[in-house]
Amino acid sequence: QSSGAEGGKQSAAQLLEALEVELDGYDSQLKELNTYSEKLTTEYNEKVELQEVLEKARRFFMTDAPRLAVSELTSGGARVPTGARDQSLLPEGEGEQREMDMRFSSITGVVAADEKIRFERMIFRATRGNCFVRFAEIKQPITDPHSGEQIEKCVFIVFYKSLSIETKLKAICDAFSAHRYSLPDMDDAPSVDRMLTENAQELVDSRTVLLKNQDTRFRLCQLLARSVDKWTWTVLREKAIYHSLNMFKSDVSGMLRGEGWVIAENADDVRDAVNRAHSDMDMNMPSHVDQVPKPWPTPPTHFSTNKFTYGYQEFVNTYGIPRYREANPALFTAATFPFLFGVMYGDIGHGLFLFCSGLFLLYKEKENDNAKLGEMAGGLHAGRYMIAMMGFFAIYAGFIYNDMFSLGLNLFGSRWEFDGQDNGGVEEGDVAALKDGLVYGTGESVYPFGLDPIWHVTSNELLFFNSFKMKLSVIFGIFQMFAGTCLKGINAIYFKQPLDFFFEFVPMIAFATSLFVYMIVLIFMKWGIDWNSRMLSATCIDPASAYWGSELYDGEWVKCDGGGDGTCTPWGYSCSGYDTTDEKCPLDFGGSGDGCQPPNLITTLINIALAPGFVDEPMYNGQASVQNILLLIAFASVPVLLFAKPYFLSRQHSSHAHHHDEGDEHGEEEEEHGFGEILIHQAIETIEFVLGMVSNTASYLRLWALSLAHSELATVFWEKAMLSTINSNFVAAFIGYGIFAGVTFGVLLMMDVLECFLHALRLHWVEFQNKFFAADGVRFAPYSFKQIIDEHSAAS
């Protein structure tokens, strides 16, 4: 403790020397106690084993030996008269000598219980069965003095009648690490009792000393445990300082010079810390902290994060460290990652489970901050805000899809109804109609938030949701990729790279806008156009029918002259029965649809390149001309992207070649070699961007695919596990609910969460970040005592 108290006034060398002396003292003391403990444990074990051997041997001679002797006499075959049994047939002296010659020798000891069978087998083989062995287990395990493990042992006694057998038995005992003990004559009961009593007393004394030693060691370890963290931190700190000082170099006048990076806003704090350290050490030689004159090497990258942004920044850092002052993708990932996850996982019920899991992790935040968590638990704790946000956006997308465990929620009342739906009279093929009093196209006819729940009970549900989610996926994907391309331009402006801005960013924006942003415009136009009114304007209607004057047509109804077949279009065209759509349509946009027929957008977009100048189903006037202009812009942007930057870079580098003599061909070769490398690099980037815009747009369709898979799996689980059993008896419904809950938890709440998580991560790493993110920066690694301790704790 003295070293810790004086650490503030001692130099590093003095601090470590004092700590070393203190630890050496504790080390010597603990080693001495451990050595003494081993010695005491060995003596105590010997006394315990001797006590057990004495008790087991005495019990054997009192019970088993007389029984064996009687058994031997009765199995001899000769019957001796009762009166003659007490009379010896030999003279008195010869009888006693004969009895001594017939006595067996014995070896007693203790062997490990797991070696018992091998020990007995070895004795039998070595003596060829000419011995008698008995074992007795010791109930209390014996502590090994070296390892501290509890070992089961047993007492053995071996009877034999040969010196050669005795030699073999002793060798076997030594081979099996069996402890042999010499016993007095078991017929001398007073001597055996006296030995038992004396050994028992010594056993008590030895146990008392051993417990005292254990208590002393325990108290010493407690003392060391209270200081081990402080000592570890001191050594780690001084070691880290030592390695940092090793990076200094000798400068003039015996000074040491070290260069490093510091966060700009903390530069004054660094100066204050250095000055404060020198004032505490009372040194005359000052230290000077100043800014190194420019130019600098590329600085490392550092981002200040909080509890919320930490997880997203680690996502980005796992892919690559941003360049110094490059646009940080983590800022945008914090918003778009949970949103895109929600688009794929959209379900109110499943998202609620995930959101509650995130809230639980937030509730346990302080407790988990101080706990030592495993790798998986630590990852969940680090992403607690992310998990909560993922659940929130899954709930939000679930409300947009109006989907909760594959069921629609009629929260605001559906605007549509089937005839006879209240009494179960709906049949296949029936068409839903707007409720009474609602007019199509008005605000009252639209469900207030999300999709109308009537879609979940229609036969064209899958067709509608596929179209809706597919278009949403394309819109979100192009928007995110376009934003990434814009960040490339912002980087070029910030780093003052005009070639990158004018000959990379501008052609990329032109190419993306002319084809892919235009695709989004067409999608919104198709959603915004009143196709009922347009198609009705090209429909022949009898002026005398009830459909004439319908509110679906937003123009003025004009009756025709009655020629032809007597029917008219709403704008007054006389129908003959053989009219085409372009003849009946009043818009005159061209093509077969003439603007009155909703187009197939995929066909329209493909025909921009395959059939330029022709639009079969236009949506606005002059669409063919606009698309031709956009196609020319897209085609023109590719050669600019490919050749412009290499050309101007070669012009900039050409001045280097002019410094060589006219007869020197090395400069020309170097120029050609440099231009070739630049052109190859630019060609790779051009191909990657042009083809990547197409493939990445298709890649965003995973938003639609995973959302469709999630909703369809939920539908299957509900229909097969619940609906098929809920109308049966209670037992069937209970089992069905168990199956439904199990597969929902395992598949949708576990596997599908991981799947959507990985796909959202891929969309950010590949489709979004490759538009602007170089990912070749160096992470700022400051001297941080807390980080050193955390890394040491994690490693240990």
N, C-alpha and C positions, 0 to 999 in steps of 0.2 A: 504493500500500500504506500510505502514511502516513495517508491519510484513514481507512482501516479501523482502523488501530492506535489512532488518537486519537478514534475515534467515540464511545467511552464517556465522554470528558471534554468533548467539544464539544457546543454547542447544535445544534439542527436547522439553523438558518440558517448557522452556521459550517461544519457538516459538508457541507451542500450547496454552499456557496461554495467550499470547498476541493476538493470533488469536481469542480465545474465548471471550476476553474482547471486541475486535473490533466487532465481530459478535453480541454479546449481545447488544452493542450500536445500531447497525443497526436494530436488531430485535425489540428492544423497540421502536425505532423511527418509524419503519414501522407498528408495531401494533397500535401505537397511531394514526398514520395517517389513518389506516384502520378503527379504531373505530370512529374517527371523520368523515370519509367519510360515514360510515353507518348512523351516526346521521344526517349529512347534506343531504344525499340522502332521508332519511325518511321525513325530513322537506320539502325538495323540492317536493317530491311526494305528500305530503299532500296539499301543495299550488297548485300544478297542478290539483289535483283532486278537490279541492275546487273551482278553477277557472272554471273547466269543469262543476261542479254541478251548480254553479251560472248561467252560460250561458245557459245550457240545461234547468234548471228549469224556467228561465225567458222566454225562447223561448216557453216552454210548456204553461205557463200562458198567454202569449200574443197570441198564435195561437190556441192550442188545447182546452183550458178551455172555452173561449167564444163560440167556435163552439159546444162544448158539452152542454153548458147551453142553447143555442138556440135550439139544437136538443131536449132537455128535455122539453122545453116550447111547442114546436110545436107538440110534441107527446102526450100531455096531454088529448086531445079529446074535451075540452071545447072551444068554440069559444067566445071570448070576444070582445065586440064592440070596434071599433077603438077609439072612444072618451073616453071610460072608461078604457083603458089600463094604462093610466098614473095616475089613481086615486087608492090609496090604500084602500082596503076594511076594514082594521083594523085601530084602533086608532094609532096615530103617535108613541107613546112610545112602544106599543105592537109590532108594525111592526119591529122596530129596534132590539128588544129583540128576536123576532122570527127569524130574519135574522141571528143573532149571533148563535142561537141554531142550525140552519141548516148548518152552515159552517163545512167542513171536516178538520180533522187534517192530517198531512203528515209527512213522514220520507223520507229523501233524503240521498243518499250516493253512494258509488262506490263498485262494486263487479267484480270478475274476469269473463271474457267473457265466459270461458268454464264452469262456474258454473251457467250461466244465466238460463238455462232451469230448472235445479234442484231447483234453488233458487225460481223461479216463481212457480213451482209446489208445493214446500213446503209451500209457503205463501198461495196459494189457498186452500190446504188441511187444514192448521192450522186455517185459518179464515173462512173456508167453503164458500169461494167466496165473503165474505163481505168486500172486499177492491178493490181498483182500482190501478193497477200497470202499469207503463210505463218505458221503457228502451231507452237509447240513447248511441250509441257506442262512445268511445273515440278513435279518429283516431290515435293518437300517442301512441305507447306502453309505459308502465310504467316500469322503471327499478327496479327490486327487490333489496333492499339494502343488503341482506345477500348473495344471490347467484349470483347477477349480471345479471340474465336472464331478457329478455324483455317479459313482460306479457301484453296480451291484456285485457283491462278492459272496463266496460260500466257503465254509470250513471243510477241509478234507482230512482224513486219517487213513494211512496206508499201512497194512500189516505185511511183513515179509519175513523170510528165514534164510537170508544169505547176504554176505558182505558185498558180493558182486551186484546183487539186486539193489542194495542200498546205494552204491555208487551211481547206478543208472537212474535211480529215483531222484537223487540229488541233482543230477544233470538235467533231468526233465523239469524239475521244479525251477531251476535257474532259467531254462529256456522259455518257460511260460510266465516268468516274473512272479512266481508264487513265493510268498513269504513263509519260511519255515520257522517253527517255534519248538523249543525243547521243553518238555513237560516232565514233572516228577512222576514217580511210580503211582499209578492210579489206585493201587491197593492201599497206599498210605493216605487215607482220607484226611487226617489232621494236616498233613503237609499241603495237600491240595487246597483245603479250605483256607489255610493261612496265606497261600499264594494268591488265591482269589481275593481275599480281603485286602492284602497289601496292594495288589494291582488296581482294585476298585478305588482305593484312596488316592493312588497316584493318578488315576484317570480323572478324578474330580479336580485335583490340583492342576493337571495339564489343561483341562477344559477351561478353568478359570483364567489361566495365563493366556490361552488362545483367544478367549473372548475379549480380554483386555487389549490384546494386540489388534484385534479387529476393530474395536471401538476407537483406538488411537488412529488407525489408518483411515477410518470413516470420517473422523473429525478433521483430519488433515486434508482429505479429499474435498470435504465441504468447504474448507478454507480456500483451497485452490480453485474450486468451481466458482466461488464468488468473484474471483479475480481473473479467470481465464479469458473472458470476453475482453476485458480491458487490456490484458497482455497481448491478445491476438490482434486487436485493433491497433495497438501501439506498433507492433512488429509490421503489420500490413502498411500502416501509414509511413513508417520510416523506410520500408522497402520500396514503396512507390516513390517516395521523395528521392531515394538513392538512385533509382533507375532514371528519374527525370533529370537529376543533376549529371548523370553520366552522358546525357545528350548535349551538355554545354561544351564549348570549345575554348581553348586558351586564346586570350586576346592580349593587347598591349598592357605593359606595366603589371603583369601578374593578374590581370582581371580575367574573369570568365564571362563568355558571351553566349547567350542562349536566345534563339529565335523561336517564336511560337505564335499561335493564334489565340485571340481573346474576343469575346463578343463585344461589339463596339460600345454598347451601353454599360458594360461592366469594366471598361478600361480604367476609370477612376478608382473603382473598388480594388483593382489589382495594385495600383500604385499605393493606395492606403494600406493594403495588407503587407506589401513589401516594406514600406517605411515603418509600420508598426512592429514587424518582426525584428528589424534592425534596432529599433529603440529598445526593445525588450532584451536584446543580447548585448547592449552597451558596446557596440563595435564602432570604431572610428571610420573604417572604410565604408563609404556610402554605396548604395545600390541605385542604379538609374534605370527607370522603365520609360522607354520612348518608342515612338512609332518608327518602324523601318521604312526608309524612303522607297517609293515606288520605282520601277514596276515590281509587283508581287507575283509570286506563283498563284495558281488558282486556289482560292481559299476553300476550306472544307465547308460542308453544309450543315447548318443547325436550324432546327425549328423548335420553338417553344410550344409545348403541348400541355393540355390539361387532361383531366380524367376522361372527358368526352372524346377529344380528338386523338388521344394516344393510340387507340386501337386502329384507327384509319391510317395514321401515319406509319404504323408498323406494317400494315398491308402494303403500302407503297414502298417502304424500305426493303421489304422482302423481295420485291421485284427488282429494285435498284434505287440507289440514293440519287435524289435530284442534284443537278448541277447547282453551283453557287448562284443564287438569285434567279434560278429558273422557276417558272410557274410550278407551284407545288400541287400535284394531282390530289393530295389528301384533302385539300380544302373542298374540292368538288365531290370527291368520293364520299365524304361525310354525309352528303345529301342524296347523291344518286345511288349509292350502293344499297342502302335499306329500301329505297323506293323501287329499284328494279327487282330486288328480292320480293317485295310485296306484290309487284305485278305478276310474278311467277307463282307465288304462294297464296294469292288472294283468296281468303276464306275467313269469315268473321269468327267462326268457332275455333278453328285451328290457330288463327292469328292471336286470338285471345289467350290461348294456352301459352304461346310463345311470349306474348307481352307480359303475362303474369310471371313467367319464369324470369324475364329481365327485371321486373320490379322486385322479385324476391332477392335476386343477386344485388340489386341496389340497396335493399333493406339490410342485407348482410355485409355491406361494403366495409364498414369499420372493423367488423369482426374478421373478415377475410384479409384485410390489409395487414393485420398483426399476426395472422396464422401462417404456418409453413405449408403451402399447398403443393400438390403434385403438378405434373406437367399439364394434364387435362383440366384439372380444377383451376390452375393458375391462368390458363388460356380463357376459360369461361369468365373468370373474375376480371381479366383485362378487357374482355369484350362485353361487359355487362350493359353498358349504354348502347352498344351496337345491337345486342339481342333485343333490348327493349324497343329500339327504333324499328328493327325488322318486324317485330310483332305489331307495332303500331301501324306501319304501312301495309302489313298484310290485312289488318282489320279494315283499313281505309279502302284498299283494293277490293276486299270482300263486300263492302257496302256498294262500291261502284258496280261490281258484278252481281250484287244482290244474291250472295251465295253464302250459306251457313250450313256446313255439313251436307252440302249438295242440295239444300232446300232453299227456296226463295222466301224472303220475309216481306209480308204485305204490311209494311209499317205505315205507309201513307195512303193506302187504298189504290188498287190497280185501276187504271183508266180504261181497261178493256174487259170484256166479259163474253162468255160463250152462252148461247141460247140454251137454257135448261141446265146450267151448271149447278144451280142450287138443289135440284132434285135428281142429279145424276143422269140427266138425259143427254149428255154430250156424246156424240158419236165420232168415229174416225172420219176425218175430212171436213168437219165443221170449221167455220172460220169465225174468229173472234171479231167483235165489233166494238166501237167506242160506246161508252155508257151514254145514256140519254142526257142531252144537254151539252155534250162536249163536241167541239168542232175540231177536226183534224188540222194540225198546224198551229193551233193557238197554244199559249202557255198552259192553259188549264188541261189540255189533253196530254201533257208530258208529265211523266213521273217526276216528283220534285228532286230526288237525289238517287243517282244510280239507274240501273235498268229496271224496267217494269217486271214485277214477279210473274206476270202472265207468261213470260217467255219460258219459264221452267216447266210448264205443262203443255207446251206446244210440240207438234211433231217436227217442226223445223228449228227446234232449239239449237241443235248442234251446228246447223248451217249458219244461223245468225251469230252465235257466239264465235265460231271460227272466223267469220268475216270481220267481226268487231275487234277481236283480240289480235288478229293478224295485222290489221291496219294500225292498231295502236302500237304494236311491236315495231313496225317499220317507222312510224313517226318518232317514237322515242329513240330508236337507234340512229336515224339520220340526224336528229337534233343533237344527240350526244357527240356523234362523230364530227358534226359541223362545229360544235363548240370546241372540240379538241383541235381542229384545224385553225380556228380563230386564236387559240392559245399559242399556236406556233407563230402566228403573225405578231402577237403581243411580245413573245420572247425575242423575235427579230428586231422589233422596235426598241425594246429595252437594251439589248446588247449592241445596238447600232450596227446591224447587219443588213445593209440595203439590198445586197444580192439575194439573200434569203427571203427578204420581204417581197421584192418585186418579181423575182424569177422562181420562187418556190411557193410562197404563200398565196400570191395573187392568182397564178394559174391553178393552184389547188382549189381555191375558193370558186374560181370560174367553172372548173370542171364539176365540183360538187353541187354548185347551185344550178347549173344548166340541166343536170339530169336528175339528181336525187332530191334537192330541195323542191324542184318542180314537181316531183312525184308527190310530195306532201301537199303542195298547192292543189293538185288534182284531187287528192283524197278529200280535202276539206271542201273543195268546190262540189264534189259529188254529194257529200253529206249536206251541204247547204242549199242545194237546188231542190225546188219543189217538183219532184219528178211526177207526182200524181197530176199536177196541173199541166206539165209539159206533155205527158203521154195522153192526157185527156184532150189536149188541143189538137192532137193528130188522130182522134178517134171519131168515127162516124156515128152520130146519134140521131134518132128520130125526133124532130122538134115536138112531136105530140106526146112523147114518152115522159115518164116521171123523172128521168135522169137529166132532161134538158133544164138548164138553169142551176145545175148542182154547184154547191159552194166550193167544191174541190178545184174548180177552174178559177184562177185569180184574175182573168181578163173579162172583157165585156162580151156577153153572148150575142152573136149576130146570126139571124136566120138567113139561109141561102135562098136562091131563086126557085128551089124545088125541083131542079133538073136532076138527071141521073136516076138513082134508085130511091130518091126522096129523102135521103139522110144527109145531114150536114155536120161539119166539124164546128166546134164552138166559135171559131172566128169567122165562119160563113162560107167555107169551101163546100161545094156541092160534090158529094161522093158518087162514084159510078159503080163501086163494088170491085174495081180492079186497080184502085189507086195504090201507090206505094207510100211508104212512110214519109219520104222526102217531099212528095207532092202534097201530102196532107198537112205537113208541119209548117207553121207560119214563120219559123225562125230563120230558115234558109242559111244554116251554118255549113252546109255541104255534107258529103258522104251519104250513106244509106239511111242513117238515123236523122240527119239534118238538125240535130240538137234536141229532138223530142224523145230520144231513146237513151236510157242510162247505159254508159259504156262499160266494157270489161277493162279495168284499169291495167291489168297485166298485159293484155293484148295491145292497148294503147301505148304503153311504155316500150314494149318490144318493137312496135312498128315505128317508133321514133328513129331507130337506127336501120331497121330492115326495110321500111317503106317510107322514106322521107318524103314530105310534101303531100301525104295523103292521110286523112283521118276518117275512118269509116263511121265512127260514132262520136262526133265532136260535142263538147260541152259549152263552148263559147265561140263567138265569131272570130275568124282569123286564126284558129288554133293551129292549122297546118303551117302557116307562115311563122308563127311564134316558135313552134317546135323546130322548124328548119334553122332559125337563127340560133336557138339554144344548142342544136347539134353542131353547128359550125363553131360556136364558142368552145364546146367540149373538145372537138377535134383540134382546134387551134391551140388550145392550152397544153396539149400533150407535147408537141415539139418544143414549145417555149420552156416547159418544165424540164425537158430532156437536154436541150442544147444551150440555152441562154446562160445559165450559171457557169458551166464549164468554159464557155467561150470567154466570158469576162474575167474569170479567174486566170485563164491562160494569158490574157492580155496583161493582167497585173503582174504575173510572174515572168513575163517575157523580158522585162527590164533586166532581170538577173542574167539572162543569156547574152545580152548585148555588152556586158562587161568583159567578155572573153574576146580573144583575137579572132579575126575573120577566118583564119585557117584552122582554128580549134573547133573540132566537131563535137566536143564534149558538151558544150552549152546547148547545142541543138538537140542532141540526144536526150539530155536531161529535161528539156522543155517538152519534147514529144512524149517522153516517159511520164512526166507529171500530168500532162493533158490527158493521156490515156487512162491513168488511174482515176482522175477526176471524172472523166466521162463514164467509166465503168461504174463508179460509185453512184453517179447521178442516174444512170440507167437503172440500177438496182432500186434506187429510191422511187423513181418514176413508175416502174413496173409494180412495185409494192403498193404505191398509193392508188394507181388506177385500178388494178385488179383487186386491191384490198377494199376499195369502196364498194365494189360489187359483192365480194365474198363476205365482208363485214356486215353489210346490210342483210344478207341472207342469214348471217350468224345471229343477228338480233331476233330472228324468227323463233329462237329458242324461248323467248319470253312467251310467245303464243303457245309453243309446243308444251312447255312445262306447266303452264296454267291450264291447258286443256287436259293434260295427263292428271293433274291434281284433282280437277273437278270430276273427271270421269272415274277415277279411282274412288273418290268419295261417294259418287253415285252408286257404283257397284257394291261397295261395302254396305251402304245403307239399304239398298234393295235386296241384296242376297242374305244379309245377316239379320236385318231388323224387320223389313216389310214381310219377308217370308215366314217369320215366326211370331210377329206381334199379334196377329189375329188368332193364333193358336192358344194353347193353355199357358198357364203361368210358367211352368218349367221350361217349355220351349222358348218363351219370350226371354226368360232369364239367361238361358244358354246363348240365345241369339245376341243378347246385349253384351254378354261376355266376349263372344267372338268379335262383335263390332268394335268394342272398346279396345280389345287386344290388337287387332289388325290396324285400327286407326292410330293407336299409339306407336306401334312398331314401324309402320310403313309411312304414314303421313306426318306424324309428329317427330319422328326420328330420321328415317332415311330420306324423306322428301325435303326436310329442312336442310340436311347436309347437301343434297343434290342441288337445290336452288341456291344455296350459299356458294357452292363451287362454281356454278354457272354465272352467277352475278360477279364473282371475283374474276372469272375469265373475261367477261365482257369489259371490265375495267382495265385489266392488264393488257389484253390484246387489241380489242377494238377501239378503246378510248385513248389509252396512254401512248400507243405507237404513233398517234398523229402528231405529237409534239414532244414527247418525253424521251430525253436522251438516256437517262438512268445510268450515267457514268460518273457521278459525283463521288466525293469522299466524305464519309460521315465525320462530323466534328466529335473528337474524343477528348474532352477536357479532363484535367486531373480532378477527380471527384472521389473524395474519401467515402462518401455514402455508397457510390456505385461499386467501389472496390470491396467494401464489406458485403454488399448484396451479392456480388458475384462469388465471393468466397463462401457465403452462406448457402447459395444455390449449389455450388460444387460439392460442398460437404454434406 
